[in-house]
Each structure stands twice: as C-alpha cells, then as structure tokens.
Amino acid sequence: MKSPNELDRRVAPAITDAVHFDIRLKPYEHFLLDNGIPVYAIPSSNQETMMVELSFDAGNWYEGRKLEATAVNHLMKNGTENHSALELSEMVEYYGAFLDCSCHHEHGNFTIHSLTRHIGELLPLLREIITTPVFPGEELDLYRQNMKQHLAVNLLKCEFVANRKIDECLFGLSHPYGSFSSMEAYDALNREGLLEFYRSHYTFDRCRIFAAGKLPPDFAPQLNRQFGKDSWIGPSSAARPSYEVHPDLVHSFRIQNDPQGVQGAVRMGRPFPNRFHPDFPGMRVLNTIFGGYFGSRLMSNIREEKGFTYGIHSHLYNTRECSAITIQTEAGREVCESALTEIYKEMERIRQEPVEEEELHLVRNYLMGSMLGDLDGPFQLIQRWRDLILSGLDESYFNKNIETVRTITAEELLELAWKYFLPDPWYELIVI
C-alpha cells in the first residue's frame, strides 16, 4: 500500500511554463577595501571552487592609439618585475588554476578560477600581474608578430572582412565600436605607449572586484591585504572621452575578397539608440522572433525552407553608448543575393502581420528559460550582476526585462517592427 507522500509514477507531473516562474536575482554581498575598491560577492557552498575578477575602466573606448587597450591587457601577464611570462604561466598551472584576460569596449578584466584552497597563493600572484607588469620588449615583439599573422589569415575569410565592414558602416572608423586592427596599428605599438596606457587606466580607483563560489572564511581580509592596503600607481587622471558616430553615407556594398571561395558572407545592420532606451526590452523579444534563436523566422525561411545556409541570426548590440541591430549569415555565393531578398521579405511580414499568440508564447518561454540558465549557479549570477553594475544599473532593469517578456503584446511588437524593420535605414553587405 502506498504511503500518502509516495509519488504515483503512472501520472505525469504537471508542466509549468517558464513564463510563470518567479525569476529574481539573488542579492550579492558588498563591502569596500581600505582604499575604497568595491567588492561584490556571491558565496556558495556547492563546490570547492571560486572565481575572482578585477575589472578596470580600460577598454578600447579609452585608448589614444589603436590597439593599445587590448595589447596592454594581454601583455600584463607576460612579465612582471619578479617573474617572466613562462614563470607566471607555470605558477598558475601548478595550482590547477585558469587566468583569463579580456578586453572589451569599456573594460579590461582579469579573472582567475581556482580551487578555493589555493586562492591564498594565487591572490598575491594576481596582485603582481596587476601592479608590477614591465611589458618586456621581446614579449611585445612576439605579440605583434603573432597578431599580424592572425590578421593576415583572417583577412582571407569573408566573414571576418564582413564583420569589420558592417561595424565601420554603422559607427565610422573613428569610433571605438567601428575601428578595427591593421598591420600599421600593430607596427605602431611601442613599450612607452603601453606603459602610459597602463599607468593611466589600471589604477586602484578604476578597479572593481567581483567574486563567486565557495569563498574562504577570511576572503575579505585576504583581498584587503593584497589589493586594499595601498593606492598602487596613484589616482587616475584619465577622463572618459567622447566620440561622434559617423555612419557611412553608402548603404549597399558588394566586396570581392576570395575569388576561389564557395560561399559568401551576408551582413545587414541598422542603428539602434542603446541598451538604456525604453524600446530595448521589447526589441529583445521582437529580435528573438525575427532571428534571435534557432526557431526564428529567418531560420525557418532561409535555412529550413530555402536551404541557403546552415544558420542565420540577428543580434541586438548590448552596448553602453550607441547600439545597432545586425543580421548575419554565410551562404553559397550564388544565393547570397537571394538571401538578402528573403530577409527583406521577412521584414515586410513582421511589419504587416501581428505575431500569433502561439509563436509569442513559444518565444516567451524560450527567453525565460534562457534567463533561468543564465542564473544557474554563482558564477553565472555574478556575471549578470557584473554587467548591471558596470553599466550603472540595478535589479530593476533586470526585472523590467522579465516583465516585458511576460506581458508584451502583439500590437506592441507590431509598433516596434514599424520603427525598426523598415528597409530604408539598413546597410546591406555581401563579401564573396
């Protein structure tokens, strides 16, 4: 005889749509080091691992000369006052840790993942990389050589050329979002310029620290001992520069890049205000319907029905300043023009026909499920919080996005489609 609490496995459990889940951001812990550096942490006891990330206002938005920000971020770990690049790499590997350096438009980041029991040995190493890099000449020469080789190879790829060109069209070469690497810019890199950028942007007062995982009981004192006791380099005097967007006056391009290639790269793009604009949450939903997931309209038409491509996607740039909507795919050379025609047809359809409830319900559940996946664990949570904090936002922005996914109507989506999916403002580009 079954007990009252025993499951009846002959009866399927009830299915709850993700759209009905109560999704909230778990709050972080916050404290300041002695020198004022803010720390944001999400502790967890599930596994014996953790991560620490130091984020600086040191992205390519701040560079005075092209490619400096990325070069500085990469080379800081390639030699300090006390250790060579090889020695630093071997020490990280000895503890089974992983050090990731990344540079984006706004920020330069240093992230270390390790077992919790080794963080006491790794934090001093991270401090050494952050506070005493020397940018050895031989490491700069090797970096320059490697990057020029990568660039030479990539310039043969139609998709690489197309990505650079569409950003140039949208923002202009003088804007950080539209500039790109060149052989001349790599040749112009020099140690003095890198040191100048480092001293201006990797200062204590431009730093924020994020941590997650199983943090040791004395984690705050350890952090403070390594990063909070002094004002390394000194306060930064670098101001945030401003840039004007200079979009291309020509809206259609056909570029011959690889005469022997069998497929070409198709790109389209149009300006969008930025992630703070009130239309942004709704456009995330509309963009998903249009081309933002595997079941999107672009995929159904151009991949499934026409067979022109293995995949096609549209993206809404999640940038702090000006933004853009882009569409990208690779297709056979002979069908690139046809793919463009079909994209315009889907724009027309999304403007003329209200989204049916079944499709909207599917996309709501997809987006809510994706958000649930993004919040699965302390590392994902701290990344979500980091993106909000570095953009000057709080959980109300996250909650607004959730509410929009739940409640936006077909009529509101149609209104957005008439604002952003008209054919006139779009740049179109085929590289073959």
C-alpha positions as CSV (number, residue, x, y, z in Angstrom):
1,M,0.0,0.0,0.0
2,K,1.3,3.4,-1.0
3,S,2.2,5.9,1.7
4,P,0.4,9.3,1.4
5,N,3.7,11.0,0.3
6,E,4.7,8.4,-2.3
7,L,4.7,9.6,-5.9
8,D,2.3,7.9,-8.4
9,R,4.7,7.3,-11.2
10,R,1.9,6.4,-13.6
11,V,0.8,10.0,-13.6
12,A,2.9,12.6,-15.5
13,P,3.9,15.6,-13.4
14,A,2.2,18.9,-14.2
15,I,4.0,21.1,-16.7
16,T,4.7,24.7,-15.7
17,D,5.5,27.2,-18.4
18,A,8.8,29.0,-17.8
19,V,6.9,32.3,-18.3
20,H,5.1,31.7,-15.0
21,F,8.3,31.2,-13.0
22,D,9.2,33.9,-10.4
23,I,12.7,34.8,-11.6
24,R,14.7,37.0,-9.3
25,L,18.4,37.9,-9.0
26,K,19.9,36.5,-5.8
27,P,21.4,39.5,-3.9
28,Y,25.1,40.0,-3.7
29,E,27.3,40.8,-0.7
30,H,29.1,44.1,-0.9
31,F,32.0,45.6,1.0
32,L,34.8,48.1,0.5
33,L,38.6,47.5,0.8
34,D,40.6,50.0,2.8
35,N,41.5,52.1,-0.3
36,G,37.8,52.2,-1.4
37,I,37.8,49.4,-4.0
38,P,34.3,48.0,-4.1
39,V,33.8,44.2,-3.9
40,Y,30.7,42.3,-5.0
41,A,30.5,38.7,-4.0
42,I,28.0,35.8,-4.3
43,P,29.1,33.0,-1.9
44,S,28.1,29.4,-2.5
45,S,28.9,26.1,-0.7
46,N,28.1,23.7,-3.5
47,Q,31.6,23.1,-4.8
48,E,35.2,23.7,-3.7
49,T,35.8,26.2,-6.5
50,M,35.7,30.0,-6.8
51,M,36.5,32.9,-9.1
52,V,37.8,36.4,-8.6
53,E,37.6,39.1,-11.3
54,L,39.2,42.5,-11.3
55,S,37.5,44.8,-13.8
56,F,39.1,48.2,-14.8
57,D,37.8,51.1,-16.9
58,A,40.4,50.2,-19.6
59,G,38.6,49.1,-22.7
60,N,39.3,50.4,-26.2
61,W,36.9,53.3,-25.5
62,Y,39.8,54.9,-23.6
63,E,42.8,54.3,-25.9
64,G,44.5,57.2,-27.5
65,R,46.2,55.0,-30.1
66,K,44.6,52.0,-31.8
67,L,45.0,48.5,-30.2
68,E,46.7,49.8,-27.1
69,A,44.0,48.6,-24.7
70,T,44.0,45.0,-26.0
71,A,47.8,44.9,-26.1
72,V,48.2,46.1,-22.6
73,N,45.6,43.7,-21.3
74,H,47.3,40.8,-23.0
75,L,50.9,41.7,-22.1
76,M,50.4,42.5,-18.4
77,K,50.6,38.7,-17.6
78,N,53.7,38.3,-19.9
79,G,56.3,39.6,-17.4
80,T,56.5,41.4,-14.1
81,E,59.3,42.9,-12.0
82,N,59.9,39.5,-10.4
83,H,58.8,36.8,-12.9
84,S,58.9,36.1,-16.6
85,A,55.9,35.1,-18.7
86,L,56.9,31.4,-18.5
87,E,57.3,31.5,-14.7
88,L,53.9,33.2,-14.3
89,S,52.2,30.7,-16.5
90,E,53.8,27.8,-14.7
91,M,52.7,29.1,-11.3
92,V,49.1,29.4,-12.4
93,E,49.2,25.9,-13.9
94,Y,50.9,24.5,-10.7
95,Y,47.8,25.3,-8.7
96,G,45.4,24.0,-11.5
97,A,44.0,27.4,-11.9
98,F,43.0,29.3,-15.0
99,L,43.7,33.0,-15.6
100,D,41.7,34.8,-18.2
101,C,42.5,38.3,-19.5
102,S,39.9,40.0,-21.7
103,C,39.5,43.5,-23.1
104,H,36.2,44.9,-24.5
105,H,34.9,48.3,-25.5
106,E,34.5,49.5,-21.9
107,H,36.6,47.3,-19.6
108,G,39.7,45.3,-19.2
109,N,39.3,42.3,-17.0
110,F,41.5,39.8,-15.2
111,T,39.6,36.6,-13.9
112,I,41.1,33.7,-12.0
113,H,39.3,30.5,-11.5
114,S,40.7,28.1,-8.9
115,L,40.1,25.6,-6.1
116,T,39.1,27.5,-3.0
117,R,42.1,26.1,-1.0
118,H,44.6,27.6,-3.5
119,I,43.3,31.2,-3.6
120,G,45.7,32.3,-0.8
121,E,48.6,31.5,-3.1
122,L,47.0,32.9,-6.2
123,L,45.9,36.3,-5.0
124,P,49.5,37.5,-4.5
125,L,50.3,36.3,-8.0
126,L,47.3,38.2,-9.4
127,R,48.4,41.3,-7.5
128,E,51.9,41.0,-9.0
129,I,50.4,40.9,-12.5
130,I,48.1,43.9,-11.9
131,T,50.6,46.1,-10.1
132,T,54.1,45.3,-11.5
133,P,53.9,44.5,-15.2
134,V,57.0,45.5,-17.2
135,F,56.0,44.8,-20.8
136,P,59.2,43.2,-22.0
137,G,60.3,44.2,-25.4
138,E,60.7,40.6,-26.6
139,E,57.1,39.8,-25.5
140,L,55.8,42.9,-27.4
141,D,57.7,41.8,-30.5
142,L,56.2,38.3,-30.2
143,Y,52.7,39.6,-29.6
144,R,53.0,42.0,-32.6
145,Q,54.2,39.1,-34.8
146,N,51.5,36.7,-33.8
147,M,48.7,39.2,-34.1
148,K,49.8,40.3,-37.6
149,Q,49.9,36.6,-38.6
150,H,46.4,36.1,-37.3
151,L,45.2,39.2,-39.0
152,A,46.7,38.1,-42.4
153,V,44.9,34.8,-42.1
154,N,41.6,36.3,-41.0
155,L,41.6,38.8,-43.8
156,L,41.3,35.9,-46.2
157,K,38.0,35.0,-44.6
158,C,34.9,36.6,-46.0
159,E,33.0,36.6,-42.6
160,F,35.9,38.4,-40.9
161,V,36.0,41.1,-43.6
162,A,32.2,41.4,-43.5
163,N,32.1,41.8,-39.7
164,R,34.7,44.6,-39.8
165,K,33.0,46.4,-42.7
166,I,29.5,46.4,-41.1
167,D,30.8,47.9,-37.9
168,E,32.6,50.6,-39.9
169,C,29.4,51.4,-41.8
170,L,27.4,51.7,-38.6
171,F,29.7,53.7,-36.4
172,G,32.7,55.0,-38.5
173,L,36.3,54.2,-38.3
174,S,37.0,57.0,-35.7
175,H,34.5,55.5,-33.2
176,P,35.7,52.7,-30.9
177,Y,32.8,50.5,-32.0
178,G,33.7,50.8,-35.6
179,S,37.5,50.8,-35.5
180,F,39.5,47.6,-36.3
181,S,43.0,46.2,-36.3
182,S,45.6,46.8,-39.1
183,M,49.1,45.9,-39.8
184,E,50.1,49.5,-39.4
185,A,48.5,49.8,-36.0
186,Y,50.3,46.7,-34.7
187,D,53.6,48.1,-36.1
188,A,53.0,51.4,-34.2
189,L,52.7,49.7,-30.8
190,N,55.6,50.6,-28.5
191,R,56.5,49.9,-24.9
192,E,56.4,53.5,-23.8
193,G,52.8,53.9,-25.1
194,L,51.7,50.7,-23.4
195,L,53.2,51.8,-20.1
196,E,51.5,55.2,-20.4
197,F,48.1,53.5,-21.0
198,Y,48.7,51.1,-18.2
199,R,49.6,53.8,-15.7
200,S,46.5,55.8,-16.6
201,H,43.9,53.1,-16.6
202,Y,44.9,50.2,-14.3
203,T,44.8,52.2,-11.2
204,F,43.2,51.3,-7.9
205,D,40.4,53.9,-8.3
206,R,39.4,52.4,-11.7
207,C,39.0,48.9,-10.2
208,R,36.0,46.9,-9.1
209,I,36.2,43.3,-7.8
210,F,33.7,40.5,-8.4
211,A,33.9,37.1,-6.7
212,A,31.7,34.0,-6.5
213,G,31.9,30.4,-5.4
214,K,33.0,28.8,-2.1
215,L,34.8,31.8,-0.7
216,P,37.1,31.1,2.3
217,P,36.1,32.5,5.7
218,D,39.0,35.0,5.6
219,F,38.4,36.0,2.0
220,A,37.7,39.7,2.7
221,P,40.9,40.1,4.8
222,Q,42.9,38.3,2.1
223,L,41.6,40.6,-0.6
224,N,42.2,43.6,1.5
225,R,45.8,42.6,2.2
226,Q,46.6,42.2,-1.5
227,F,44.6,45.0,-3.1
228,G,43.3,47.3,-0.4
229,K,46.4,48.5,1.6
230,D,47.8,50.9,-0.9
231,S,46.9,53.2,-3.9
232,W,49.1,51.4,-6.5
233,I,50.2,53.8,-9.2
234,G,48.1,56.5,-7.7
235,P,44.7,58.0,-8.6
236,S,44.0,58.1,-12.3
237,S,43.7,61.4,-14.1
238,A,42.2,59.9,-17.3
239,A,38.8,61.3,-18.3
240,R,36.2,59.4,-20.3
241,P,36.5,60.6,-23.9
242,S,33.5,61.3,-26.1
243,Y,33.1,60.2,-29.7
244,E,30.7,61.1,-32.5
245,V,29.2,58.5,-34.8
246,H,30.0,58.9,-38.4
247,P,28.0,56.3,-40.3
248,D,28.7,55.6,-43.9
249,L,26.6,57.5,-46.5
250,V,26.6,54.5,-48.8
251,H,24.2,51.7,-47.7
252,S,24.9,48.9,-50.1
253,F,28.3,47.1,-50.7
254,R,29.5,44.2,-52.7
255,I,33.1,43.2,-51.9
256,Q,35.2,40.6,-53.8
257,N,37.5,39.0,-51.2
258,D,38.1,35.4,-52.1
259,P,37.7,34.5,-55.9
260,Q,38.2,30.8,-55.1
261,G,35.7,30.7,-52.3
262,V,32.4,28.7,-52.5
263,Q,30.4,30.8,-50.1
264,G,30.0,34.5,-49.1
265,A,29.2,36.5,-46.0
266,V,25.9,38.4,-45.9
267,R,25.6,41.2,-43.3
268,M,22.9,43.8,-42.6
269,G,22.8,46.4,-39.9
270,R,20.9,49.5,-38.8
271,P,21.5,51.9,-35.8
272,F,19.6,51.5,-32.5
273,P,19.8,54.0,-29.6
274,N,21.4,51.9,-26.8
275,R,20.5,49.4,-24.1
276,F,19.1,52.2,-21.9
277,H,16.4,53.1,-24.4
278,P,12.9,52.2,-23.4
279,D,12.4,50.2,-26.6
280,F,15.3,47.9,-25.8
281,P,13.4,45.2,-23.7
282,G,10.7,44.9,-26.3
283,M,13.2,44.8,-29.1
284,R,14.8,41.8,-27.4
285,V,11.6,39.9,-27.8
286,L,10.9,41.1,-31.3
287,N,14.5,40.3,-32.4
288,T,14.2,36.8,-31.0
289,I,11.1,36.2,-33.1
290,F,12.8,37.6,-36.1
291,G,16.2,36.0,-36.0
292,G,17.4,35.6,-32.4
293,Y,17.1,31.8,-31.9
294,F,17.0,28.5,-33.8
295,G,13.3,28.6,-34.3
296,S,13.2,32.2,-35.6
297,R,11.6,33.3,-38.8
298,L,14.9,33.9,-40.6
299,M,16.0,30.4,-39.7
300,S,12.6,28.9,-40.8
301,N,12.7,30.6,-44.1
302,I,16.3,30.9,-45.2
303,R,17.7,27.7,-43.6
304,E,14.7,25.3,-43.4
305,E,12.7,26.2,-46.4
306,K,15.2,27.7,-48.9
307,G,18.3,25.7,-47.8
308,F,20.6,28.8,-48.4
309,T,22.6,28.5,-45.2
310,Y,23.3,26.4,-42.1
311,G,22.4,29.3,-39.9
312,I,21.3,32.9,-39.9
313,H,20.9,35.2,-36.8
314,S,20.0,38.7,-35.9
315,H,21.6,40.4,-32.9
316,L,20.8,43.5,-30.8
317,Y,24.1,45.0,-29.6
318,N,24.1,45.3,-25.8
319,T,26.4,48.3,-25.7
320,R,26.6,51.2,-23.3
321,E,26.6,54.0,-25.9
322,C,25.1,53.8,-29.3
323,S,23.9,50.4,-30.4
324,A,22.8,48.5,-33.5
325,I,20.7,45.6,-34.9
326,T,22.6,43.3,-37.2
327,I,21.8,40.3,-39.3
328,Q,24.5,37.8,-40.4
329,T,24.8,34.6,-42.3
330,E,27.2,32.7,-44.6
331,A,25.6,31.3,-47.8
332,G,26.6,29.9,-51.1
333,R,28.0,32.6,-53.5
334,E,25.2,32.0,-55.9
335,V,22.4,32.5,-53.4
336,C,23.7,35.5,-51.3
337,E,21.6,38.0,-53.2
338,S,18.5,35.7,-52.8
339,A,19.2,35.5,-49.1
340,L,19.1,39.3,-48.9
341,T,15.8,39.3,-50.8
342,E,14.3,36.8,-48.3
343,I,15.5,38.9,-45.3
344,Y,13.6,41.9,-46.7
345,K,10.5,39.7,-47.2
346,E,10.6,38.7,-43.5
347,M,10.9,42.3,-42.5
348,E,7.9,43.1,-44.5
349,R,5.9,40.2,-43.0
350,I,6.8,41.1,-39.4
351,R,5.6,44.7,-40.1
352,Q,2.4,43.6,-41.7
353,E,1.2,40.6,-39.7
354,P,0.7,40.6,-35.9
355,V,2.6,37.8,-34.2
356,E,0.3,35.0,-33.4
357,E,-0.2,34.0,-29.8
358,E,1.3,30.5,-30.3
359,E,4.6,31.9,-31.6
360,L,4.7,34.6,-29.0
361,H,4.0,32.1,-26.2
362,L,6.9,29.9,-27.5
363,V,9.3,32.8,-27.6
364,R,8.3,34.0,-24.1
365,N,9.1,30.5,-22.8
366,Y,12.4,30.4,-24.7
367,L,13.6,33.7,-23.3
368,M,12.5,32.9,-19.8
369,G,14.2,29.5,-20.0
370,S,17.4,31.2,-21.3
371,M,17.4,33.6,-18.3
372,L,16.9,30.7,-15.9
373,G,20.0,29.1,-17.5
374,D,22.0,32.3,-17.2
375,L,21.3,32.3,-13.4
376,D,22.2,28.7,-12.8
377,G,25.0,28.9,-10.2
378,P,27.1,31.6,-8.5
379,F,29.4,32.2,-11.5
380,Q,26.6,33.0,-13.8
381,L,24.9,35.1,-11.2
382,I,27.9,37.2,-10.6
383,Q,28.4,37.8,-14.3
384,R,24.8,39.0,-14.6
385,W,25.3,41.4,-11.6
386,R,28.7,42.5,-13.1
387,D,27.1,43.5,-16.3
388,L,24.4,45.5,-14.4
389,I,26.8,47.2,-12.0
390,L,29.4,48.2,-14.7
391,S,26.6,49.8,-16.7
392,G,25.3,51.7,-13.6
393,L,22.1,49.6,-13.4
394,D,20.4,47.6,-10.7
395,E,17.9,44.7,-10.4
396,S,15.0,46.9,-11.5
397,Y,16.5,46.9,-15.1
398,F,16.6,43.0,-14.9
399,N,13.0,42.9,-13.6
400,K,11.8,45.3,-16.3
401,N,13.2,42.9,-18.9
402,I,11.4,39.9,-17.3
403,E,8.1,41.8,-17.1
404,T,8.4,42.9,-20.7
405,V,8.9,39.2,-21.8
406,R,5.8,38.2,-19.8
407,T,3.5,41.0,-20.9
408,I,4.4,42.5,-24.3
409,T,1.6,42.2,-26.8
410,A,1.4,41.5,-30.5
411,E,0.3,45.1,-31.0
412,E,3.3,46.5,-29.2
413,L,5.6,44.2,-31.2
414,L,4.0,45.4,-34.4
415,E,4.6,49.0,-33.4
416,L,8.3,48.3,-32.8
417,A,8.5,46.5,-36.1
418,W,7.3,49.6,-37.9
419,K,10.0,51.6,-36.1
420,Y,13.0,49.3,-36.6
421,F,12.3,46.9,-39.5
422,L,11.7,49.4,-42.3
423,P,14.0,48.7,-45.2
424,D,15.4,52.2,-45.7
425,P,17.9,52.7,-42.8
426,W,19.6,49.3,-43.2
427,Y,23.1,48.7,-44.5
428,E,23.5,45.6,-46.7
429,L,26.8,44.0,-47.5
430,I,27.9,40.9,-49.3
431,V,31.5,39.7,-49.3
432,I,32.4,36.8,-51.6
